[in-house]
């Protein structure tokens, strides 16, 4: 927005008439403070956006290889042999301890 000197003088005269000579300096200070605050906030926002962009452009570091973790107690891992907990009687697995079925006499 380009304002010439005559346009700015006209706006100043209108503001002087509307607000008066006592209020005009106070209004000017408030406008100056608001513009400075806006400029500071926009610079901060711009810096934050640039920091995020530079972080995204940075190559990923090598992934860290961690040692294997022990499964929690009582968990069953894949491809593991299931053993009976202590204190639980195990079933007989041999055919010698199992009673044999008798064939019916025909």
HELIX and SHEET records of a PDB file:
HELIX    1   1 UNK A    5  UNK A   19  1                                  15    
HELIX    2   2 UNK A   21  UNK A   57  1                                  37    
END                                                                             
